[in-house]
Amino acid sequence: MFNAIHPKLPMRDYTSTRAFYVGRLGFTQLGDPHFEAYLMLKKENIEIHFFLFPELDPLENDGQVYIRVDNIEQLNQELLAQNIRFADLGKLALKPWGQWECAILDPDHNLLTFGQPAT
């Protein structure tokens, strides 16, 4: 029955969203690269989709995705090396619920939280 989920997040601008995810985070684009109202991206086993919302106020955006990873320390180092902006309280930390987590904001303030079980 259910076998995958692909969250859909808002984007104000196709080019800057694509540049951030493909150019800086290493995602691959799926679908038609000439259709700029919708963007589908994949990295390893996950997909994130984006819909065009030019009126979006990034400071009022509540888009969020939680992504499980297997080597959060390596990912954290890659994000630091890319000078990716961490969200407030988004630096790598062991959370009380037993997850190592770090979180970043994309150009539209969609929150991407990366987590790995502490055990």
Residue pairs with C-beta under 8 A, 6 or more apart in sequence:
4 47
6 40
6 47
6 48
6 49
7 48
7 49
7 65
8 49
8 50
8 51
9 48
9 49
9 50
9 51
9 63
9 65
9 106
9 108
9 110
10 50
10 51
10 53
10 56
10 61
10 63
10 108
10 110
11 17
11 39
11 50
11 51
11 52
11 53
11 56
11 107
11 108
12 52
12 53
12 54
12 56
12 58
12 107
12 108
13 54
13 107
14 36
14 37
14 39
14 50
14 52
15 36
16 107
17 39
17 50
17 106
17 107
17 108
18 29
18 39
18 41
20 106
20 107
21 27
21 41
21 48
21 106
22 28
22 29
22 41
24 82
24 84
25 43
25 82
25 84
26 43
27 41
27 42
27 43
27 48
28 41
28 42
28 43
29 39
29 40
29 41
30 40
30 41
30 42
30 47
31 38
31 39
31 40
36 52
37 51
37 52
38 49
38 50
38 51
38 52
39 49
39 50
40 47
40 48
40 49
40 50
41 47
41 48
41 49
41 50
46 67
48 65
56 108
58 107
58 108
58 109
59 109
61 108
61 109
61 110
63 108
63 109
63 110
63 111
64 110
64 111
64 112
64 113
65 110
65 111
65 112
65 113
66 113
66 115
67 112
67 113
67 114
67 115
68 114
68 115
68 116
69 75
69 114
69 115
69 116
70 116
71 116
72 92
72 100
72 101
72 102
72 114
72 115
72 116
73 92
73 100
75 102
75 114
76 92
76 102
76 114
79 86
79 102
79 104
84 104
85 104
85 105
86 102
86 103
86 104
86 105
87 103
87 104
87 105
87 111
87 113
89 103
90 102
90 103
90 104
90 105
90 113
91 102
92 100
92 101
92 102
93 100
93 101
93 102
94 100
94 118
95 101
95 115
98 117
98 118
98 119
99 115
99 116
99 117
99 118
100 115
100 116
100 117
100 118
101 113
101 114
101 115
101 116
102 113
102 114
103 111
103 112
103 113
103 114
104 111
104 112
104 114
105 111
105 112
106 112
